[in-house]
Amino acid sequence: MGGIVVIGAGQAGAALAARLRALKYAGPVTLIGAEPAAPYQRPPLSKAYLLGETDLDRLLLRNADFWDAQNIDLRPNAEVTGIDRAAKCVVLGGERIPYDQLALTTGAVVRRLPPAIGGDLAGIHYMRTLADADRLAPELVAGRRVLIVGGGYIGLEAAAVAAKRGLQVTLVEAAPRILQRVAAPETSDWFRALHLAHGVRIVEGVGLDRLVGTGHVSGAVLANGEEIAVDFVIAGVGILPDTGLAEAAGLALDNGIRVDGQGRTSDPAIWAAGDCASFPYAGGRIRLESVQNAIDQAECVAANMLGAGKDYLPYPWFWSDQYDVKLQIAGLNTGYDRVVVRDEGAARAHWYYRAGRLIAVDAMNDPRAFMVAKRLLAAGRSADPAKVADPAVELKTLLA
């Protein structure tokens, strides 16, 4: 028997393998990861880990002895070079590992700046892996000048870390405002003000024309002609689903590895979960980039690999830490037509509505709003906008 092989040892892969054992699957389980480290958490890399507030041991998803204790064959620092669907095996160096069922939890890779605009210069950093964080950490020296390209959450988190370390921070965003793809103007305005108060310079509506330098980046030229001297660059311009193995194996793709409601790919013996998987949702298809989705979808797929026959229904939530602010997001704001602001001073939340129904919430230092909204959304319920906007109304009464 080949058992179950899982390619990708990130959050989804680790959750899937562990869930198989929790569900009493007794066959062989092989978990293959490209990185040298055992499965670890990624979100703290751009926050606490870069600030030196946590170490690798605290990032690990499981204790070192968990994998052996669960009889899971963990293969770190291993690159799968192909999938032989006809023979039902994966190619790992000179080894061929057979499988009865295969799970792809390959995650995502960062978008890189193109060489045509200087993207091949030294001194350009990305934030996705432990190795990325380890390369970036020595650059964060007070007084140095950093250019951050991209005003999404990764870029803003990097800006917050650099500003806290005393660097001179300039952030450029080609779109008219930061967070434009993921948040309402009200949230963009709130976070812009937060970063400006910490000395970050934010340039919006202006793209990066090119990076300059001899071997190592030393400056940037913006689309408006402005020239900026820099010591290094952090690019946070999004991620792409890692579909290389799936594509080479001839699996169907659709903004990721296309799966059905249960997580099965176009090959009935192969499944996918996490950042790399595109699944049916609300009459269309969606790919969610979040820890919560990686875990929940992977655990659902594990059950379905054992015959549960259950469709995956996500309850999306996300978070971001910047300075002393914890942003918690419940739901998906796609297609919102109204934003209701609840301002309680230290706590603030932006409630998104579509056609009169609550669909999402951005909660800044407001865990009560996040939890109430999360429960409402999970129950398929809405909330009266007038009550939401009134700080005198207790949030918990919205659950009554």
Buried (B, 14 or more C-beta within 10 A) or exposed (E): EBBBBBBBBBBBBBBBBBBBBEEEBEEBBBBBBBBEBBBBBBBBBBBBBBBEEBEEEEBBBBEEEBBEEBEBBBBBEBEBEEBEBEEBBBBBEEEEBBBBBBBBBBBBBBBEBEEEBBBBBEBBBBBBBBEBBEEBBEBBEEEBBBBBBBBBBBBBBBBBBBBBBEBBBBBBBBBEBBBBEBBBBBBBBBBBEBBEEBEBBBBBEBBBBBBBBEEEBBBBBBBEEEEBEBBBBBBBBBBBBBBEBBEEBEBEBEEBBBBBBBBBBBBEBBBBBBBBBBBBBEEEBBBBBBBBBBBBBBBBBBBBBBEEEEEBEBEBBBBBBBBEBBBBBBBBBEEBEBBBBBBEEEBBBBBBBBEEEBBBBBBBBBEBBBBBBBBBBEEEEBBEBEBBEEEEBEBEEBEE
